[in-house]
Amino acid sequence: MIVLRPGTGTRAALSIAGLVALLAVWQACVQYRVVPPGLLPAPSELWPAWQSELSGGYWQQAVRDSLGHYCAGLAIGSVLGAALGLVCGAAPLADALTSGIVRLLRPIPGLAWVPFAILWFGLNNAGATFVIAISVFWINFYAAWGAVKSVDPELYEVAAAFGHGGVLARMRYVILPASCPGLLSGFRAGLGQGWMSVVAAELFGVPGIGARMMQASSLLATDIVVVYMITMAALYALTDFLFGFLRDRLLRWQG
């Protein structure tokens, strides 16, 4: 059977057509009251709602606040998760010692840590940063751990033959270069997980996009809620694009 694969231009056109169709169906459902009034805003209501938020300065402030603890939580969770994953993947003793702890803590979602974030850090950005870091940590931990475990054992023998048989030398000359694609995949997955954690991180009143969404939902301003949902999607698309550009440069040596 012949499978036709659309080219890049065709895929882009089809993607736009699908989005236009979704917006048209959405508009029709609201306009002809298929959906009860007030439960879902029409697409035509979103631009005025965004303009209102923009003119009042609420949108800019919410984005700045969320970017602050998003970037901090992403950096802390990614670095710590990747570092611990590398150590546990490379050192069987460390892996054995932490395996029980990992199995205990891994299933706990970031939202469950919100009460402790309030108790430990108070109602401030540090608490939101903590929740985001926890959510990002495990993705990077398992990405790093899996990347180390997938390294070809023969590479260690080659490194030892060239005088790099020590732990630090193996980490520098074998583990890090061979694990780099897996590490970067974990970082990229963490970008999206971090944005998904922003709302949970701001549930307890920390200023930002999530807090603004909660305020709007309490007033049944669903148009504003959707505006900030689209804002988060756009910010994620931007960060993912920028990271993809950086990853391609870092992995250019793979050729």
LOSEMI-259594 format. One record per residue (C-alpha): x negated, y, z negated; residue in three letters. Coordinates in Angstrom, 3 decimals, always signed. Each point is the difference from the previous one (the first is absolute). Layout:
N
@X=X, Y=Y, Z=Z, res=ala .
...
% end
This chain:
255
@X=+0.000, Y=+0.000, Z=+0.000, res=met .
@X=-1.321, Y=+3.444, Z=+0.949, res=ile .
@X=+0.093, Y=+2.558, Z=-2.780, res=val .
@X=+0.004, Y=+3.603, Z=+1.126, res=leu .
@X=-2.002, Y=+2.298, Z=-2.238, res=arg .
@X=+0.716, Y=+3.708, Z=+0.354, res=pro .
@X=-2.943, Y=+2.315, Z=+0.469, res=gly .
@X=-0.966, Y=+2.756, Z=-2.397, res=thr .
@X=+2.062, Y=+2.649, Z=+1.791, res=gly .
@X=+3.031, Y=-2.273, Z=+0.224, res=thr .
@X=-0.237, Y=-0.918, Z=-3.674, res=arg .
@X=-0.117, Y=+3.687, Z=-0.951, res=ala .
@X=+3.036, Y=+0.740, Z=+2.163, res=ala .
@X=+1.921, Y=-2.938, Z=-1.451, res=leu .
@X=-0.945, Y=+1.076, Z=-3.520, res=ser .
@X=+1.344, Y=+3.505, Z=+0.616, res=ile .
@X=+3.148, Y=-1.409, Z=+1.621, res=ala .
@X=+0.618, Y=-2.224, Z=-3.021, res=gly .
@X=-0.418, Y=+2.946, Z=-2.363, res=leu .
@X=+2.394, Y=+2.153, Z=+2.057, res=val .
@X=+2.543, Y=-2.835, Z=+0.012, res=ala .
@X=-0.255, Y=-0.336, Z=-3.780, res=leu .
@X=+0.555, Y=+3.730, Z=-0.497, res=leu .
@X=+2.966, Y=-0.032, Z=+2.396, res=ala .
@X=+1.677, Y=-2.909, Z=-1.787, res=val .
@X=-0.756, Y=+1.593, Z=-3.368, res=trp .
@X=+1.509, Y=+3.338, Z=+1.107, res=gln .
@X=+3.086, Y=-1.732, Z=+1.401, res=ala .
@X=+0.576, Y=-2.033, Z=-3.177, res=cys .
@X=-0.021, Y=+3.149, Z=-2.121, res=val .
@X=+1.884, Y=+2.203, Z=+2.463, res=gln .
@X=+2.823, Y=-2.495, Z=+0.529, res=tyr .
@X=+0.106, Y=-0.897, Z=-3.700, res=arg .
@X=-1.026, Y=-3.613, Z=+0.387, res=val .
@X=-2.029, Y=+0.764, Z=-3.111, res=val .
@X=+1.896, Y=+1.749, Z=-2.833, res=pro .
@X=-0.826, Y=+3.743, Z=-0.157, res=pro .
@X=-2.778, Y=+0.919, Z=-2.400, res=gly .
@X=-1.662, Y=-3.409, Z=-0.073, res=leu .
@X=-2.248, Y=+0.602, Z=+2.985, res=leu .
@X=-1.019, Y=+3.280, Z=+1.667, res=pro .
@X=+0.145, Y=+0.380, Z=+3.754, res=ala .
@X=-3.308, Y=+0.452, Z=+1.843, res=pro .
@X=+1.194, Y=+3.452, Z=+1.072, res=ser .
@X=+0.079, Y=+1.041, Z=-3.688, res=glu .
@X=-3.637, Y=-0.829, Z=-0.687, res=leu .
@X=-1.646, Y=+2.923, Z=+1.785, res=trp .
@X=+2.000, Y=+2.663, Z=-1.902, res=pro .
@X=-0.691, Y=-1.852, Z=-3.266, res=ala .
@X=-3.743, Y=-0.067, Z=+0.722, res=trp .
@X=+0.047, Y=+3.678, Z=+0.937, res=gln .
@X=+1.714, Y=+0.782, Z=-3.304, res=ser .
@X=-2.608, Y=-1.944, Z=-1.987, res=glu .
@X=-2.789, Y=+1.609, Z=+1.997, res=leu .
@X=+1.261, Y=+3.577, Z=-0.430, res=ser .
@X=+0.347, Y=-0.522, Z=-3.753, res=gly .
@X=-3.536, Y=-1.391, Z=-0.279, res=gly .
@X=+1.268, Y=-3.263, Z=-1.508, res=tyr .
@X=-1.244, Y=-2.208, Z=+2.830, res=trp .
@X=-3.533, Y=+1.374, Z=+0.000, res=gln .
@X=-0.305, Y=-0.258, Z=-3.779, res=gln .
@X=+1.380, Y=-3.551, Z=-0.091, res=ala .
@X=-2.437, Y=-1.138, Z=+2.694, res=val .
@X=-2.963, Y=+1.610, Z=-1.771, res=arg .
@X=+0.934, Y=-1.568, Z=-3.339, res=asp .
@X=+0.500, Y=-3.477, Z=+1.446, res=ser .
@X=-3.186, Y=+0.145, Z=+2.060, res=leu .
@X=-1.935, Y=+0.852, Z=-3.157, res=gly .
@X=+0.842, Y=-3.095, Z=-2.011, res=his .
@X=+0.357, Y=-2.166, Z=+3.124, res=tyr .
@X=-3.593, Y=+0.667, Z=+1.060, res=cys .
@X=-1.311, Y=-0.413, Z=-3.547, res=ala .
@X=+1.924, Y=-3.244, Z=-0.600, res=gly .
@X=-0.940, Y=-1.353, Z=+3.413, res=leu .
@X=-3.697, Y=+0.687, Z=-0.554, res=ala .
@X=-0.092, Y=-1.448, Z=-3.531, res=ile .
@X=+2.069, Y=-3.089, Z=+0.789, res=gly .
@X=-1.815, Y=-0.730, Z=+3.270, res=ser .
@X=-3.518, Y=+0.351, Z=-1.396, res=val .
@X=+0.641, Y=-1.973, Z=-3.186, res=leu .
@X=+2.024, Y=-2.690, Z=+1.768, res=gly .
@X=-2.547, Y=-0.488, Z=+2.772, res=ala .
@X=-2.932, Y=+0.014, Z=-2.428, res=ala .
@X=+1.542, Y=-2.604, Z=-2.291, res=leu .
@X=+1.074, Y=-2.097, Z=+2.983, res=gly .
@X=-3.542, Y=+0.014, Z=+1.359, res=leu .
@X=-1.436, Y=-1.030, Z=-3.360, res=val .
@X=+2.533, Y=-2.787, Z=-0.574, res=cys .
@X=-0.361, Y=-1.255, Z=+3.555, res=gly .
@X=-3.793, Y=-0.067, Z=-0.170, res=ala .
@X=-0.432, Y=-1.283, Z=-3.574, res=ala .
@X=+1.815, Y=-3.284, Z=-0.830, res=pro .
@X=-0.434, Y=+0.621, Z=-3.743, res=leu .
@X=+1.708, Y=+3.410, Z=+0.185, res=ala .
@X=+2.721, Y=-1.513, Z=+2.193, res=asp .
@X=+0.676, Y=-2.732, Z=-2.548, res=ala .
@X=+0.015, Y=+2.430, Z=-2.926, res=leu .
@X=+2.503, Y=+2.360, Z=+1.640, res=thr .
@X=+2.252, Y=-2.501, Z=+1.772, res=ser .
@X=+2.410, Y=-0.306, Z=-2.934, res=gly .
@X=+0.191, Y=+3.758, Z=-0.468, res=ile .
@X=+0.612, Y=+0.508, Z=+3.715, res=val .
@X=+2.831, Y=-2.550, Z=+0.069, res=arg .
@X=+1.583, Y=+1.671, Z=-3.027, res=leu .
@X=-0.163, Y=+3.607, Z=+1.164, res=leu .
@X=+0.335, Y=-0.295, Z=+3.792, res=arg .
@X=+3.800, Y=-0.634, Z=+0.121, res=pro .
@X=+0.773, Y=+3.092, Z=-2.101, res=ile .
@X=+1.196, Y=+2.803, Z=+2.314, res=pro .
@X=-1.252, Y=+3.554, Z=-0.315, res=gly .
@X=+3.457, Y=+1.175, Z=-1.111, res=leu .
@X=-0.259, Y=-2.150, Z=-3.127, res=ala .
@X=-3.038, Y=+2.034, Z=-1.110, res=trp .
@X=+1.945, Y=+3.282, Z=-0.061, res=val .
@X=+0.878, Y=-0.220, Z=-3.757, res=pro .
@X=-3.668, Y=-0.552, Z=-0.845, res=phe .
@X=-1.013, Y=+2.843, Z=+2.317, res=ala .
@X=+2.272, Y=+2.295, Z=-2.008, res=ile .
@X=-1.327, Y=-1.260, Z=-3.346, res=leu .
@X=-3.671, Y=+0.071, Z=+0.970, res=trp .
@X=-0.182, Y=+3.116, Z=+2.165, res=phe .
@X=+3.193, Y=+1.963, Z=-0.596, res=gly .
@X=+2.171, Y=+1.685, Z=+2.606, res=leu .
@X=-2.795, Y=+1.206, Z=+2.255, res=asn .
@X=-1.921, Y=-0.819, Z=+3.156, res=asn .
@X=-2.291, Y=-2.428, Z=-1.824, res=ala .
@X=+2.931, Y=-2.332, Z=-0.650, res=gly .
@X=+1.085, Y=+0.117, Z=+3.647, res=ala .
@X=-3.580, Y=-0.616, Z=+1.104, res=thr .
@X=-0.161, Y=-3.047, Z=-2.289, res=phe .
@X=+3.158, Y=-1.563, Z=+1.475, res=val .
@X=-1.232, Y=+0.501, Z=+3.573, res=ile .
@X=-3.454, Y=-1.359, Z=-0.863, res=ala .
@X=+1.519, Y=-3.144, Z=-1.521, res=ile .
@X=+2.119, Y=-0.565, Z=+3.111, res=ser .
@X=-2.964, Y=+0.412, Z=+2.335, res=val .
@X=-2.464, Y=-1.932, Z=-2.156, res=phe .
@X=+1.254, Y=-3.525, Z=+0.674, res=trp .
@X=+0.211, Y=+0.389, Z=+3.768, res=ile .
@X=-3.645, Y=+1.015, Z=+0.126, res=asn .
@X=-1.034, Y=-2.623, Z=-2.536, res=phe .
@X=+1.402, Y=-2.893, Z=+2.029, res=tyr .
@X=-1.187, Y=+1.466, Z=+3.305, res=ala .
@X=-3.556, Y=+0.232, Z=-1.347, res=ala .
@X=+0.153, Y=-3.395, Z=-1.704, res=trp .
@X=+1.293, Y=-1.688, Z=+3.143, res=gly .
@X=-2.566, Y=+1.773, Z=+2.186, res=ala .
@X=-2.872, Y=-1.277, Z=-2.168, res=val .
@X=+1.378, Y=-3.539, Z=-0.074, res=lys .
@X=+0.172, Y=-0.032, Z=+3.799, res=ser .
@X=-3.701, Y=+0.856, Z=+0.457, res=val .
@X=-1.825, Y=-2.761, Z=+1.852, res=asp .
@X=-2.267, Y=-1.825, Z=-2.547, res=pro .
@X=-2.694, Y=-0.317, Z=+2.642, res=glu .
@X=-0.491, Y=+3.760, Z=-0.153, res=leu .
@X=-1.251, Y=-0.379, Z=-3.581, res=tyr .
@X=-2.571, Y=-2.529, Z=+1.153, res=glu .
@X=-1.188, Y=+2.316, Z=+2.772, res=val .
@X=-0.273, Y=+2.890, Z=-2.474, res=ala .
@X=-1.993, Y=-2.159, Z=-2.423, res=ala .
@X=-2.358, Y=-1.001, Z=+2.796, res=ala .
@X=-0.758, Y=+3.697, Z=+0.532, res=phe .
@X=-0.620, Y=+0.594, Z=-3.705, res=gly .
@X=+3.437, Y=+1.267, Z=-0.955, res=his .
@X=+1.124, Y=-2.804, Z=-2.276, res=gly .
@X=+0.631, Y=+2.121, Z=-3.129, res=gly .
@X=+3.483, Y=+0.988, Z=-1.135, res=val .
@X=-0.347, Y=+3.689, Z=+0.868, res=leu .
@X=-1.765, Y=-0.753, Z=+3.273, res=ala .
@X=+2.759, Y=-2.440, Z=+1.009, res=arg .
@X=+2.628, Y=+2.600, Z=-0.861, res=met .
@X=-1.748, Y=+2.673, Z=+2.062, res=arg .
@X=-1.118, Y=-1.964, Z=+3.030, res=tyr .
@X=+2.655, Y=-2.707, Z=+0.285, res=val .
@X=+3.174, Y=+0.506, Z=-2.028, res=ile .
@X=+0.669, Y=+3.688, Z=+0.637, res=leu .
@X=-0.609, Y=-0.049, Z=+3.784, res=pro .
@X=+1.895, Y=-3.269, Z=+0.502, res=ala .
@X=+2.882, Y=+1.102, Z=-2.260, res=ser .
@X=+0.330, Y=+3.469, Z=+1.468, res=cys .
@X=+2.924, Y=-0.795, Z=+2.370, res=pro .
@X=+1.950, Y=-1.652, Z=-2.825, res=gly .
@X=-0.757, Y=+2.832, Z=-2.399, res=leu .
@X=+1.203, Y=+2.599, Z=+2.494, res=leu .
@X=+3.175, Y=-2.008, Z=+0.636, res=ser .
@X=+0.675, Y=+0.103, Z=-3.728, res=gly .
@X=-0.601, Y=+3.742, Z=-0.110, res=phe .
@X=+2.403, Y=+0.488, Z=+2.900, res=arg .
@X=+2.717, Y=-2.098, Z=-1.654, res=ala .
@X=-0.544, Y=+2.004, Z=-3.176, res=gly .
@X=+0.770, Y=+3.220, Z=+1.873, res=leu .
@X=+3.566, Y=-1.140, Z=+0.570, res=gly .
@X=+0.395, Y=-1.564, Z=-3.427, res=gln .
@X=-1.131, Y=+3.253, Z=-1.577, res=gly .
@X=+2.736, Y=+1.973, Z=+1.742, res=trp .
@X=+2.586, Y=-2.609, Z=-0.977, res=met .
@X=-1.106, Y=+0.472, Z=-3.604, res=ser .
@X=+0.312, Y=+3.782, Z=+0.030, res=val .
@X=+3.733, Y=-0.015, Z=-0.774, res=val .
@X=-0.475, Y=-2.457, Z=-2.865, res=ala .
@X=-2.920, Y=+2.049, Z=-1.299, res=ala .
@X=+2.143, Y=+3.141, Z=-0.095, res=glu .
@X=+3.121, Y=-1.561, Z=-1.496, res=leu .
@X=-0.768, Y=+1.416, Z=-3.424, res=phe .
@X=-0.049, Y=+3.629, Z=+1.113, res=gly .
@X=-3.466, Y=+0.544, Z=+1.456, res=val .
@X=+0.330, Y=+2.652, Z=+2.746, res=pro .
@X=-0.247, Y=-1.230, Z=+3.563, res=gly .
@X=+1.922, Y=-1.517, Z=+2.878, res=ile .
@X=+1.518, Y=-2.769, Z=-2.119, res=gly .
@X=+1.139, Y=+2.411, Z=-2.695, res=ala .
@X=+1.551, Y=+2.283, Z=+2.612, res=arg .
@X=+1.845, Y=-2.977, Z=+1.488, res=met .
@X=+1.354, Y=-0.953, Z=-3.411, res=met .
@X=+1.179, Y=+3.559, Z=-0.619, res=gln .
@X=+1.740, Y=+0.094, Z=+3.372, res=ala .
@X=+1.646, Y=-3.382, Z=-0.499, res=ser .
@X=+1.388, Y=+1.086, Z=-3.378, res=ser .
@X=+1.720, Y=+2.872, Z=+1.856, res=leu .
@X=+1.155, Y=-2.339, Z=+2.829, res=leu .
@X=-2.123, Y=+2.035, Z=+2.438, res=ala .
@X=-0.675, Y=-2.995, Z=+2.211, res=thr .
@X=-1.289, Y=+2.183, Z=+2.838, res=asp .
@X=-2.879, Y=+1.181, Z=-2.191, res=ile .
@X=-0.687, Y=-3.569, Z=-1.137, res=val .
@X=-0.351, Y=-1.128, Z=+3.615, res=val .
@X=-2.226, Y=+3.009, Z=+0.785, res=val .
@X=-2.466, Y=-1.142, Z=-2.652, res=tyr .
@X=+0.267, Y=-3.621, Z=+1.116, res=met .
@X=-1.020, Y=+1.108, Z=+3.491, res=ile .
@X=-2.746, Y=+2.162, Z=-1.531, res=thr .
@X=-1.483, Y=-3.032, Z=-1.759, res=met .
@X=+0.188, Y=-2.018, Z=+3.214, res=ala .
@X=-1.751, Y=+2.780, Z=+1.918, res=ala .
@X=-2.723, Y=+0.352, Z=-2.641, res=leu .
@X=-0.598, Y=-3.741, Z=+0.054, res=tyr .
@X=-0.180, Y=+0.005, Z=+3.812, res=ala .
@X=-2.549, Y=+2.820, Z=-0.143, res=leu .
@X=-2.193, Y=-1.638, Z=-2.637, res=thr .
@X=+0.195, Y=-3.357, Z=+1.785, res=asp .
@X=-1.007, Y=+1.587, Z=+3.300, res=phe .
@X=-2.936, Y=+1.815, Z=-1.568, res=leu .
@X=-1.141, Y=-3.136, Z=-1.809, res=phe .
@X=+0.304, Y=-2.065, Z=+3.180, res=gly .
@X=-2.206, Y=+2.544, Z=+1.779, res=phe .
@X=-2.560, Y=-0.207, Z=-2.823, res=leu .
@X=+0.122, Y=-3.809, Z=-0.078, res=arg .
@X=-0.708, Y=-0.229, Z=+3.722, res=asp .
@X=-3.085, Y=+2.155, Z=-0.495, res=arg .
@X=-1.216, Y=-2.020, Z=-2.980, res=leu .
@X=+0.466, Y=-3.324, Z=+1.792, res=leu .
@X=-1.453, Y=+1.171, Z=+3.277, res=arg .
@X=-3.064, Y=-2.162, Z=-0.678, res=trp .
@X=+2.156, Y=-3.123, Z=+0.523, res=gln .
@X=+0.208, Y=+1.040, Z=+3.609, res=gly .
% end
